[in-house]
Amino acid sequence: MIHTIQADFYRLFRSKGFWITEFILFVLMLLGATIGATGHLMSVNTTPETEFPTKGWDGVQALINASSQGSNLVFLCIVLACLVLGVDLIGKLYKNNLTVGVSRTEFFLAKAFVLTCIALLQVIICLVIAFIPATILNGFGTMPDGFIGNLLITIFLQLFCLLAWLSIVSFILYVSHSYLAVFIGYFVSSILLSMPMLIFPSIKILPYLSLQFFYAMTANSESIFYTLIVTLAVIVIFNISGLTVFKKKSL
């Protein structure tokens, strides 16, 4: 299992795809530091912006906005998931692991661990490459009350949202062994998860099925609780489902 994890990281860091995604992330955060907007990569934006930004972020704004880059990070992490998990499943390279004594459960857990590390790495990189140029260009800024605590909560829950999406994407990969199915599945899932709150607006927990969390939501303890519950449920359900499907797949 450890060798599988090491091999995945070695292959990932030597792939062009990884460095291309990091370059895209750098450009997006640099746009935020300079003009105050990053755009959204292949996402269904359920919270449209009310005004067009007129200036770049300062350091504090960069941390707040970078910690809320859910849609962009999800898209980039999906690409990386395809590099780590999709390549093995679609190319049936996982057979090599199974023939040398690695069980399917160990293979699944190794991939899940690598994807978790990737999600955490992307969150950290996003914060760093947003904060440094923003601070250099526009100064540090002023920290609002409770900034550190609220920022840590946002980062923590944003990571859980990322892991929830990666659980869904991994499940799609284990079922379909198709890159196309992954991106179609992500787009369709974004729509489907946003529909219940439109049909049943009075049910408080439904808006959190969108698997997004923003810094402003830290002002509401209910938002924190519901986001945590929903993301944990999605992570558990889709990981168990993915493992079950993988165990039943024939070589």
C-alpha positions in Angstrom: 0.0 0.0 0.0 2.8 2.4 0.9 4.6 1.6 -2.4 1.4 2.4 -4.3 1.1 5.8 -2.6 4.8 6.6 -3.3 4.4 5.5 -6.9 1.3 7.8 -7.3 3.1 10.8 -5.9 6.1 10.2 -8.0 4.1 9.8 -11.2 1.9 12.8 -10.3 4.8 15.3 -9.7 6.5 14.2 -12.9 3.4 14.6 -15.1 2.8 17.6 -17.3 -0.9 17.6 -16.3 0.0 18.4 -12.7 2.1 21.4 -13.5 -0.4 22.7 -16.0 -3.1 22.7 -13.4 -0.8 24.5 -10.9 -0.1 27.1 -13.6 -3.8 27.6 -14.2 -4.3 28.0 -10.4 -1.5 30.5 -10.3 -3.0 32.6 -13.1 -6.4 32.6 -11.5 -5.1 33.8 -8.1 -2.9 36.4 -9.9 -6.0 37.7 -11.6 -7.6 38.1 -8.2 -4.6 40.0 -6.9 -4.5 42.3 -9.8 -8.1 42.9 -10.9 -10.1 41.3 -8.1 -11.8 38.5 -10.2 -10.9 34.9 -10.9 -13.9 33.6 -12.9 -15.3 30.0 -12.5 -14.0 26.9 -14.3 -16.8 24.7 -15.5 -19.1 25.3 -12.6 -22.8 26.0 -11.9 -22.6 29.3 -10.0 -25.7 29.5 -7.7 -24.5 32.7 -6.0 -24.0 35.3 -8.8 -21.9 38.3 -8.2 -23.8 41.6 -7.7 -21.0 44.0 -8.8 -18.0 43.9 -10.9 -14.7 44.3 -9.0 -12.7 47.5 -9.6 -9.4 46.7 -7.9 -7.2 43.8 -6.9 -7.3 42.0 -3.5 -5.1 43.0 -0.6 -3.5 40.2 1.5 -6.5 39.7 3.8 -9.0 39.8 1.0 -6.8 37.3 -0.9 -6.9 34.8 2.0 -10.7 35.2 2.3 -11.4 34.8 -1.4 -8.8 32.1 -2.0 -10.3 30.0 0.9 -13.7 30.3 -1.0 -12.4 29.2 -4.4 -14.6 26.1 -4.3 -15.6 25.7 -7.9 -12.1 26.3 -9.3 -10.4 24.0 -6.9 -13.0 21.2 -7.5 -12.4 21.4 -11.3 -8.6 21.3 -10.9 -8.8 18.5 -8.4 -11.0 16.5 -10.8 -8.2 16.8 -13.4 -5.7 15.6 -10.9 -8.0 12.7 -9.8 -8.1 11.6 -13.4 -4.3 11.6 -13.5 -4.0 9.6 -10.2 -7.0 7.3 -10.3 -8.4 7.5 -13.8 -5.2 6.5 -15.6 -5.0 3.3 -13.5 -8.7 2.3 -13.9 -9.0 3.2 -17.6 -5.7 1.7 -18.5 -6.3 -1.3 -16.2 -3.0 -0.6 -14.6 -4.5 -1.6 -11.2 -4.1 -5.2 -12.3 -0.3 -4.8 -11.7 -0.9 -3.9 -8.1 -3.4 -6.7 -7.5 -1.1 -9.4 -9.0 1.7 -8.4 -6.6 -0.4 -8.9 -3.5 -2.1 -5.6 -3.0 -5.8 -6.1 -2.1 -8.5 -4.1 -3.7 -9.3 -2.5 -0.4 -5.6 -1.4 0.0 -5.6 -0.1 -3.5 -8.8 1.9 -2.9 -7.5 3.3 0.5 -4.1 4.2 -1.1 -5.9 6.2 -3.9 -8.2 7.8 -1.3 -5.2 8.9 0.8 -3.4 10.4 -2.3 -6.6 12.3 -3.4 -7.0 13.6 0.2 -3.4 14.9 0.1 -3.9 16.4 -3.3 -7.0 18.3 -2.1 -5.1 19.6 1.0 -2.1 20.6 -1.2 -4.4 22.5 -3.6 -6.0 24.4 -0.8 -2.6 25.4 0.7 -1.1 26.3 -2.7 -4.2 28.4 -3.5 -3.8 30.4 -0.3 -0.1 31.0 -0.7 -0.1 32.0 -4.4 -3.1 34.4 -3.7 -1.7 36.0 -0.5 1.9 36.7 -1.6 1.3 38.7 -4.9 -1.8 40.4 -3.4 0.2 41.6 -0.4 3.1 42.8 -2.5 0.8 44.6 -4.9 -1.9 46.0 -2.6 -0.7 45.7 1.0 -1.7 43.4 3.8 -5.1 45.0 4.5 -7.1 45.0 7.7 -8.2 41.9 9.5 -11.9 41.8 10.5 -12.9 40.6 13.9 -12.4 36.9 14.4 -10.5 36.6 11.1 -8.1 33.8 12.0 -10.7 31.6 13.5 -13.2 32.1 10.7 -10.5 31.6 8.1 -9.5 28.3 9.6 -13.1 27.2 9.7 -13.5 28.1 6.0 -10.3 26.3 5.0 -11.4 23.2 7.0 -14.9 23.1 5.5 -13.7 24.0 2.0 -11.4 20.9 2.2 -14.3 18.8 3.3 -16.3 20.1 0.3 -13.4 19.2 -2.0 -13.2 15.7 -0.5 -17.0 15.3 -1.0 -16.7 16.1 -4.7 -13.6 13.9 -5.1 -15.6 11.1 -3.5 -18.4 11.6 -6.1 -15.8 11.8 -8.9 -14.0 8.7 -7.7 -17.3 6.7 -7.6 -18.0 7.8 -11.2 -14.5 6.6 -12.2 -14.9 3.2 -10.5 -18.3 2.7 -12.2 -17.6 4.0 -15.6 -13.8 3.9 -16.2 -14.3 7.0 -18.4 -12.9 10.5 -18.4 -15.9 11.9 -20.3 -18.3 10.4 -17.7 -16.4 12.2 -14.9 -16.8 15.7 -16.3 -20.4 15.0 -17.5 -21.1 13.5 -14.1 -19.7 16.5 -12.3 -21.7 19.0 -14.3 -24.9 16.9 -13.9 -24.3 16.4 -10.2 -23.8 20.2 -9.7 -27.3 20.8 -11.2 -29.0 17.9 -9.4 -27.6 18.8 -6.0 -28.8 22.4 -6.5 -32.4 21.5 -7.4 -33.8 20.2 -4.1 -33.4 23.6 -2.4 -35.4 25.2 -5.3 -38.2 22.6 -5.0 -38.2 22.6 -1.1 -36.9 26.0 -0.1 -38.2 25.6 3.5 -35.9 22.6 4.3 -32.9 24.3 5.8 -30.3 21.6 5.1 -30.9 21.3 1.3 -28.9 24.4 0.2 -25.8 22.8 1.6 -26.1 19.9 -0.9 -24.3 22.3 -3.3 -21.1 21.3 -1.4 -19.8 24.8 -1.3 -18.6 26.9 1.6 -17.6 30.6 1.7 -16.0 32.8 4.3 -19.2 34.8 4.9 -21.0 31.7 5.9 -18.9 31.4 9.1 -21.1 34.1 10.6 -23.9 31.5 10.9 -23.2 28.5 13.1 -26.0 26.6 11.4 -24.2 26.9 8.1 -21.1 25.4 9.6 -22.9 22.5 11.2 -25.0 21.6 8.1 -22.0 21.9 5.8 -20.0 19.5 8.0 -22.9 17.0 8.2 -23.7 17.0 4.5 -20.0 16.7 3.4 -19.3 13.9 5.8 -22.4 12.0 4.6 -21.4 12.4 1.0 -17.8 11.3 1.7 -18.9 8.2 3.6 -21.7 7.2 1.2 -19.7 7.6 -2.1 -16.5 6.1 -0.7 -18.3 3.0 0.5 -20.2 2.8 -2.8 -17.0 3.2 -4.8 -15.2 0.5 -2.8 -18.2 -1.9 -3.2 -18.2 -1.3 -7.0 -14.4 -1.8 -7.2 -14.5 -5.0 -5.3 -17.2 -6.5 -7.6 -15.5 -5.4 -10.8 -14.0 -8.3 -12.7 -10.4 -8.1 -13.9 
